[in-house]
Amino acid sequence: MIRFVIPAYNEAENIPRLLADLAPVARELGARVIIVDDGSTDGTGEVIREHAQDMHLAVVTHTVNRGLGTAINTGIRSALKESSDDDAIVTLEADTTSDLSDLPRMIELFERGNDVVLASVYAPGGKIVGVAGWRLAASKSVSNTFRYLGGLREMHTLSSLYRVYRAGTLRKAADTYGYLLVREPGFAANVELLLKLYNAGATVAEVPTTNDWTTRKGESKMQLKPTVVAYLRVMAAHLVGRIQPPPVSPLAEATAPKGLPEPAAATAIEGSPAGGPAPVAHG
């Protein structure tokens, strides 16, 4: 079984095309879709409901914007509640920049035994189209820095969201790290999660992809200064060993921050098939 996890914040303009492109893919794969509406104020949730088609789709609703990392955390934990260990969990961009034509190759590498498969714009054959020069330079710097510091030198893109994860690998990491599986609330969460999985023994592969920003509508949600600070925070955590799997502590759940609740309740989209998706969060 394949489950798509898609964080979305103020993506009402992009949702119609996203779901139009995703629907035939999800239908063919028999996949389930979880979209995390991360406190959108532009009617993203309503647009999802209008364009859900016949997909097995559920929406996770954050009542306030908590950031990409928190949305990833919520979506992954929701997907894990209904996944077996060998299922695939695919994280996608909501802004239509994830190239679904790369998914068959990613699934192929996953089925060969890789625990994480990355869609890589910096791998040979990959590229980014329509991105400002400063953002491209910053993204390359982040990937190159963590490639060498984190030991992932054979990988080329470490900060992208478009990935295929083995559910059992994520579940083991979630059990190990507890509420700290994804500590960073923003864009640095992608690097943080990859380093944690790799340090826990996950095998990682990548597929070259084209990330075409000319197809998306609206502005990027990434703010430069907070994102740079967050990457520095992840780098410091890695250098002092905090990215390494921590000792299992019976106090972990008791000391979890109140701002990061476990997924608890579900909203299935009208028209979704019977036997709806697993519970997802409202909060």
C-alpha positions as a Markdown table, in Angstrom:
| # | Residue | x | y | z |
|---|---|---|---|---|
| 1 | Met | 0.0 | 0.0 | 0.0 |
| 2 | Ile | 1.2 | 3.5 | -0.8 |
| 3 | Arg | 0.1 | 6.6 | 1.2 |
| 4 | Phe | 0.8 | 10.1 | 0.0 |
| 5 | Val | 1.4 | 12.8 | 2.7 |
| 6 | Ile | 1.1 | 16.4 | 1.4 |
| 7 | Pro | 1.6 | 19.4 | 3.7 |
| 8 | Ala | -0.3 | 22.4 | 2.4 |
| 9 | Tyr | -0.3 | 26.0 | 3.5 |
| 10 | Asn | -2.3 | 28.6 | 1.5 |
| 11 | Glu | -2.1 | 26.5 | -1.6 |
| 12 | Ala | -5.7 | 27.1 | -2.9 |
| 13 | Glu | -4.4 | 28.2 | -6.3 |
| 14 | Asn | -2.3 | 25.0 | -6.8 |
| 15 | Ile | -4.6 | 22.4 | -5.3 |
| 16 | Pro | -6.9 | 21.9 | -8.4 |
| 17 | Arg | -3.9 | 21.0 | -10.6 |
| 18 | Leu | -2.2 | 19.0 | -7.8 |
| 19 | Leu | -5.3 | 16.8 | -7.4 |
| 20 | Ala | -6.0 | 16.5 | -11.1 |
| 21 | Asp | -2.4 | 15.2 | -11.6 |
| 22 | Leu | -2.5 | 13.0 | -8.6 |
| 23 | Ala | -5.9 | 11.4 | -9.0 |
| 24 | Pro | -5.0 | 9.0 | -11.9 |
| 25 | Val | -1.7 | 8.1 | -10.2 |
| 26 | Ala | -3.4 | 7.4 | -6.8 |
| 27 | Arg | -6.1 | 5.4 | -8.6 |
| 28 | Glu | -3.7 | 3.2 | -10.5 |
| 29 | Leu | -1.6 | 2.5 | -7.4 |
| 30 | Gly | -4.6 | 2.0 | -5.1 |
| 31 | Ala | -3.0 | 4.7 | -2.9 |
| 32 | Arg | -4.4 | 6.7 | -0.1 |
| 33 | Val | -3.9 | 10.5 | 0.3 |
| 34 | Ile | -3.5 | 12.6 | 3.4 |
| 35 | Ile | -3.3 | 16.3 | 3.0 |
| 36 | Val | -2.2 | 18.4 | 6.0 |
| 37 | Asp | -3.9 | 21.8 | 5.8 |
| 38 | Asp | -1.5 | 23.7 | 8.0 |
| 39 | Gly | -3.7 | 26.6 | 9.2 |
| 40 | Ser | -4.4 | 28.0 | 5.7 |
| 41 | Thr | -6.4 | 31.2 | 5.5 |
| 42 | Asp | -7.1 | 31.2 | 1.7 |
| 43 | Gly | -9.7 | 28.4 | 1.6 |
| 44 | Thr | -7.3 | 25.6 | 0.9 |
| 45 | Gly | -9.4 | 23.1 | 2.8 |
| 46 | Glu | -12.6 | 24.0 | 0.8 |
| 47 | Val | -10.7 | 23.7 | -2.5 |
| 48 | Ile | -9.5 | 20.2 | -1.5 |
| 49 | Arg | -13.0 | 19.2 | -0.9 |
| 50 | Glu | -14.2 | 20.6 | -4.2 |
| 51 | His | -11.5 | 18.7 | -6.2 |
| 52 | Ala | -11.2 | 15.5 | -4.3 |
| 53 | Gln | -12.7 | 13.4 | -7.1 |
| 54 | Asp | -12.9 | 9.7 | -6.2 |
| 55 | Met | -9.6 | 9.5 | -4.3 |
| 56 | His | -9.3 | 7.8 | -0.9 |
| 57 | Leu | -8.5 | 11.2 | 0.7 |
| 58 | Ala | -8.5 | 12.7 | 4.1 |
| 59 | Val | -7.6 | 16.1 | 5.4 |
| 60 | Val | -5.5 | 16.9 | 8.5 |
| 61 | Thr | -6.4 | 20.3 | 9.8 |
| 62 | His | -4.2 | 22.5 | 11.9 |
| 63 | Thr | -6.2 | 25.4 | 13.2 |
| 64 | Val | -3.1 | 27.7 | 13.1 |
| 65 | Asn | 0.0 | 27.6 | 10.9 |
| 66 | Arg | 2.6 | 25.5 | 12.6 |
| 67 | Gly | 5.2 | 25.2 | 9.9 |
| 68 | Leu | 6.3 | 22.6 | 7.3 |
| 69 | Gly | 8.1 | 20.4 | 9.8 |
| 70 | Thr | 5.2 | 20.1 | 12.1 |
| 71 | Ala | 2.9 | 19.4 | 9.2 |
| 72 | Ile | 5.3 | 16.6 | 8.0 |
| 73 | Asn | 5.3 | 15.2 | 11.6 |
| 74 | Thr | 1.5 | 15.2 | 11.8 |
| 75 | Gly | 1.1 | 13.7 | 8.3 |
| 76 | Ile | 3.7 | 10.9 | 8.8 |
| 77 | Arg | 2.2 | 9.9 | 12.2 |
| 78 | Ser | -1.3 | 9.8 | 10.7 |
| 79 | Ala | -0.1 | 7.6 | 7.8 |
| 80 | Leu | 1.8 | 5.3 | 10.2 |
| 81 | Lys | -1.4 | 4.6 | 12.1 |
| 82 | Glu | -2.8 | 2.7 | 9.0 |
| 83 | Ser | 0.5 | 1.4 | 7.5 |
| 84 | Ser | 2.3 | -1.9 | 7.7 |
| 85 | Asp | 6.1 | -1.8 | 7.9 |
| 86 | Asp | 6.7 | -2.5 | 4.2 |
| 87 | Asp | 4.2 | 0.1 | 3.0 |
| 88 | Ala | 5.5 | 3.2 | 1.2 |
| 89 | Ile | 4.8 | 6.7 | 2.5 |
| 90 | Val | 5.4 | 9.4 | -0.2 |
| 91 | Thr | 5.8 | 13.0 | 0.8 |
| 92 | Leu | 4.9 | 15.5 | -1.9 |
| 93 | Glu | 4.9 | 19.3 | -2.5 |
| 94 | Ala | 1.4 | 20.8 | -2.6 |
| 95 | Asp | 2.5 | 23.4 | -5.1 |
| 96 | Thr | 2.7 | 20.9 | -8.1 |
| 97 | Thr | 6.6 | 21.1 | -8.3 |
| 98 | Ser | 7.0 | 17.4 | -7.5 |
| 99 | Asp | 7.3 | 15.5 | -10.8 |
| 100 | Leu | 5.0 | 12.5 | -10.5 |
| 101 | Ser | 6.6 | 10.9 | -13.6 |
| 102 | Asp | 9.6 | 10.1 | -11.4 |
| 103 | Leu | 7.5 | 8.1 | -9.0 |
| 104 | Pro | 7.7 | 4.7 | -10.8 |
| 105 | Arg | 11.5 | 4.8 | -10.7 |
| 106 | Met | 11.4 | 5.9 | -7.0 |
| 107 | Ile | 9.1 | 3.0 | -6.2 |
| 108 | Glu | 11.3 | 0.6 | -8.1 |
| 109 | Leu | 14.3 | 1.6 | -5.9 |
| 110 | Phe | 12.1 | 1.3 | -2.8 |
| 111 | Glu | 11.0 | -2.2 | -3.8 |
| 112 | Arg | 14.7 | -3.1 | -4.2 |
| 113 | Gly | 15.1 | -2.6 | -0.5 |
| 114 | Asn | 16.0 | 1.1 | -0.1 |
| 115 | Asp | 14.4 | 2.6 | 3.0 |
| 116 | Val | 14.4 | 6.2 | 1.7 |
| 117 | Val | 14.4 | 7.3 | -1.9 |
| 118 | Leu | 15.0 | 11.0 | -2.7 |
| 119 | Ala | 13.9 | 13.0 | -5.7 |
| 120 | Ser | 17.1 | 14.9 | -6.4 |
| 121 | Val | 17.4 | 18.1 | -8.4 |
| 122 | Tyr | 21.2 | 18.1 | -8.0 |
| 123 | Ala | 21.8 | 14.5 | -9.1 |
| 124 | Pro | 23.2 | 14.0 | -12.6 |
| 125 | Gly | 20.2 | 14.6 | -14.9 |
| 126 | Gly | 18.3 | 16.7 | -12.4 |
| 127 | Lys | 17.6 | 20.4 | -12.5 |
| 128 | Ile | 15.6 | 23.3 | -11.1 |
| 129 | Val | 13.7 | 25.6 | -13.5 |
| 130 | Gly | 12.4 | 29.1 | -12.6 |
| 131 | Val | 14.1 | 29.6 | -9.3 |
| 132 | Ala | 15.9 | 32.8 | -8.2 |
| 133 | Gly | 19.7 | 32.5 | -8.2 |
| 134 | Trp | 20.1 | 33.3 | -4.5 |
| 135 | Arg | 17.7 | 30.5 | -3.5 |
| 136 | Leu | 19.4 | 28.0 | -5.8 |
| 137 | Ala | 22.8 | 28.9 | -4.3 |
| 138 | Ala | 21.4 | 28.6 | -0.8 |
| 139 | Ser | 19.8 | 25.2 | -1.5 |
| 140 | Lys | 23.0 | 23.9 | -3.0 |
| 141 | Ser | 25.1 | 25.1 | -0.1 |
| 142 | Val | 22.7 | 23.4 | 2.4 |
| 143 | Ser | 22.8 | 20.1 | 0.5 |
| 144 | Asn | 26.6 | 20.1 | 0.1 |
| 145 | Thr | 27.3 | 21.1 | 3.7 |
| 146 | Phe | 25.1 | 18.3 | 5.1 |
| 147 | Arg | 26.3 | 15.8 | 2.5 |
| 148 | Tyr | 29.8 | 16.0 | 4.0 |
| 149 | Leu | 29.0 | 16.6 | 7.6 |
| 150 | Gly | 26.2 | 13.9 | 7.7 |
| 151 | Gly | 28.1 | 11.2 | 5.7 |
| 152 | Leu | 25.7 | 11.2 | 2.8 |
| 153 | Arg | 28.3 | 12.1 | 0.2 |
| 154 | Glu | 26.8 | 9.9 | -2.5 |
| 155 | Met | 23.5 | 11.8 | -2.3 |
| 156 | His | 23.1 | 15.2 | -4.0 |
| 157 | Thr | 19.9 | 16.8 | -2.6 |
| 158 | Leu | 19.1 | 16.5 | 1.1 |
| 159 | Ser | 16.6 | 19.3 | 1.6 |
| 160 | Ser | 13.8 | 18.3 | -0.8 |
| 161 | Leu | 10.4 | 17.2 | 0.4 |
| 162 | Tyr | 9.6 | 14.8 | -2.4 |
| 163 | Arg | 10.6 | 11.3 | -1.1 |
| 164 | Val | 9.5 | 7.7 | -0.6 |
| 165 | Tyr | 9.9 | 6.3 | 2.9 |
| 166 | Arg | 9.5 | 2.8 | 4.2 |
| 167 | Ala | 6.8 | 2.9 | 6.9 |
| 168 | Gly | 8.7 | 0.5 | 9.1 |
| 169 | Thr | 11.8 | 2.7 | 9.0 |
| 170 | Leu | 9.7 | 5.8 | 10.0 |
| 171 | Arg | 7.9 | 3.8 | 12.7 |
| 172 | Lys | 11.2 | 2.6 | 14.2 |
| 173 | Ala | 12.5 | 6.2 | 14.2 |
| 174 | Ala | 9.2 | 7.5 | 15.7 |
| 175 | Asp | 9.5 | 5.0 | 18.5 |
| 176 | Thr | 13.1 | 5.9 | 19.1 |
| 177 | Tyr | 12.9 | 9.7 | 19.0 |
| 178 | Gly | 9.3 | 10.1 | 20.3 |
| 179 | Tyr | 7.9 | 13.6 | 19.9 |
| 180 | Leu | 11.4 | 14.7 | 18.6 |
| 181 | Leu | 11.1 | 12.7 | 15.4 |
| 182 | Val | 10.8 | 16.1 | 13.6 |
| 183 | Arg | 12.0 | 18.8 | 16.0 |
| 184 | Glu | 12.3 | 21.7 | 13.5 |
| 185 | Pro | 9.0 | 23.3 | 12.6 |
| 186 | Gly | 10.2 | 24.8 | 9.3 |
| 187 | Phe | 11.9 | 23.9 | 6.1 |
| 188 | Ala | 15.0 | 22.5 | 7.9 |
| 189 | Ala | 12.9 | 19.5 | 9.0 |
| 190 | Asn | 13.6 | 17.7 | 5.7 |
| 191 | Val | 17.4 | 17.6 | 6.4 |
| 192 | Glu | 16.8 | 16.8 | 10.1 |
| 193 | Leu | 14.6 | 13.8 | 9.4 |
| 194 | Leu | 16.9 | 12.4 | 6.7 |
| 195 | Leu | 19.9 | 12.6 | 9.0 |
| 196 | Lys | 18.0 | 10.9 | 11.8 |
| 197 | Leu | 16.9 | 8.0 | 9.6 |
| 198 | Tyr | 20.4 | 7.6 | 8.1 |
| 199 | Asn | 22.1 | 7.7 | 11.5 |
| 200 | Ala | 19.6 | 5.0 | 12.6 |
| 201 | Gly | 20.8 | 2.7 | 9.7 |
| 202 | Ala | 18.4 | 3.5 | 6.9 |
| 203 | Thr | 19.6 | 2.8 | 3.3 |
| 204 | Val | 19.1 | 5.9 | 1.0 |
| 205 | Ala | 18.9 | 6.2 | -2.8 |
| 206 | Glu | 18.1 | 9.0 | -5.1 |
| 207 | Val | 16.5 | 9.6 | -8.5 |
| 208 | Pro | 17.2 | 12.7 | -10.6 |
| 209 | Thr | 14.2 | 15.0 | -11.0 |
| 210 | Thr | 13.3 | 18.3 | -12.6 |
| 211 | Asn | 11.7 | 20.8 | -10.2 |
| 212 | Asp | 9.8 | 23.3 | -12.4 |
| 213 | Trp | 8.8 | 26.4 | -10.5 |
| 214 | Thr | 7.2 | 27.9 | -13.6 |
| 215 | Thr | 4.2 | 25.6 | -13.1 |
| 216 | Arg | 3.3 | 26.7 | -9.6 |
| 217 | Lys | 1.2 | 29.7 | -8.6 |
| 218 | Gly | 1.8 | 32.0 | -5.7 |
| 219 | Glu | 5.0 | 32.9 | -3.7 |
| 220 | Ser | 7.3 | 30.6 | -1.8 |
| 221 | Lys | 6.5 | 30.3 | 1.9 |
| 222 | Met | 10.2 | 30.0 | 2.8 |
| 223 | Gln | 11.6 | 33.0 | 4.8 |
| 224 | Leu | 15.3 | 33.3 | 4.3 |
| 225 | Lys | 16.6 | 34.4 | 7.8 |
| 226 | Pro | 14.5 | 31.9 | 9.9 |
| 227 | Thr | 15.4 | 29.1 | 7.5 |
| 228 | Val | 19.1 | 29.8 | 7.7 |
| 229 | Val | 19.0 | 29.9 | 11.5 |
| 230 | Ala | 17.1 | 26.6 | 11.5 |
| 231 | Tyr | 19.7 | 24.9 | 9.3 |
| 232 | Leu | 22.5 | 26.2 | 11.6 |
| 233 | Arg | 20.5 | 24.7 | 14.5 |
| 234 | Val | 20.3 | 21.3 | 12.8 |
| 235 | Met | 24.0 | 21.5 | 12.0 |
| 236 | Ala | 24.9 | 22.3 | 15.6 |
| 237 | Ala | 22.7 | 19.5 | 16.8 |
| 238 | His | 24.4 | 17.1 | 14.4 |
| 239 | Leu | 27.9 | 18.2 | 15.4 |
| 240 | Val | 27.2 | 17.7 | 19.2 |
| 241 | Gly | 25.5 | 14.3 | 18.6 |
| 242 | Arg | 21.9 | 15.3 | 19.2 |
| 243 | Ile | 20.9 | 13.9 | 15.8 |
| 244 | Gln | 22.0 | 10.4 | 16.9 |
| 245 | Pro | 19.3 | 8.2 | 18.3 |
| 246 | Pro | 18.7 | 9.1 | 21.9 |
| 247 | Pro | 18.4 | 6.6 | 24.8 |
| 248 | Val | 14.8 | 5.4 | 25.1 |
| 249 | Ser | 13.3 | 7.3 | 28.1 |
| 250 | Pro | 10.0 | 6.5 | 29.9 |
| 251 | Leu | 9.7 | 10.3 | 30.4 |
| 252 | Ala | 9.6 | 11.1 | 26.7 |
| 253 | Glu | 5.9 | 11.2 | 26.4 |
| 254 | Ala | 5.4 | 13.0 | 29.7 |
| 255 | Thr | 7.8 | 15.8 | 28.7 |
| 256 | Ala | 6.5 | 16.2 | 25.1 |
| 257 | Pro | 5.8 | 19.9 | 24.2 |
| 258 | Lys | 2.1 | 20.7 | 24.3 |
| 259 | Gly | 2.4 | 22.4 | 20.9 |
| 260 | Leu | 3.1 | 19.0 | 19.1 |
| 261 | Pro | 0.1 | 16.7 | 19.8 |
| 262 | Glu | -0.3 | 13.3 | 18.4 |
| 263 | Pro | -2.8 | 12.9 | 15.6 |
| 264 | Ala | -6.2 | 12.1 | 17.1 |
| 265 | Ala | -9.3 | 12.6 | 14.9 |
| 266 | Ala | -10.2 | 12.3 | 11.3 |
| 267 | Thr | -12.0 | 14.2 | 8.6 |
| 268 | Ala | -12.6 | 12.2 | 5.4 |
| 269 | Ile | -13.5 | 14.0 | 2.2 |
| 270 | Glu | -17.0 | 13.6 | 0.9 |
| 271 | Gly | -17.0 | 11.1 | -1.9 |
| 272 | Ser | -14.0 | 9.1 | -0.6 |
| 273 | Pro | -14.5 | 5.3 | -0.8 |
| 274 | Ala | -16.0 | 3.4 | 2.1 |
| 275 | Gly | -13.8 | 2.2 | 4.8 |
| 276 | Gly | -12.2 | 5.6 | 5.1 |
| 277 | Pro | -8.7 | 6.6 | 6.1 |
| 278 | Ala | -7.1 | 6.3 | 9.4 |
| 279 | Pro | -7.7 | 9.0 | 12.0 |
| 280 | Val | -5.9 | 12.3 | 11.4 |
| 281 | Ala | -5.4 | 15.4 | 13.5 |
| 282 | His | -7.4 | 18.5 | 14.2 |
| 283 | Gly | -5.5 | 21.0 | 16.3 |
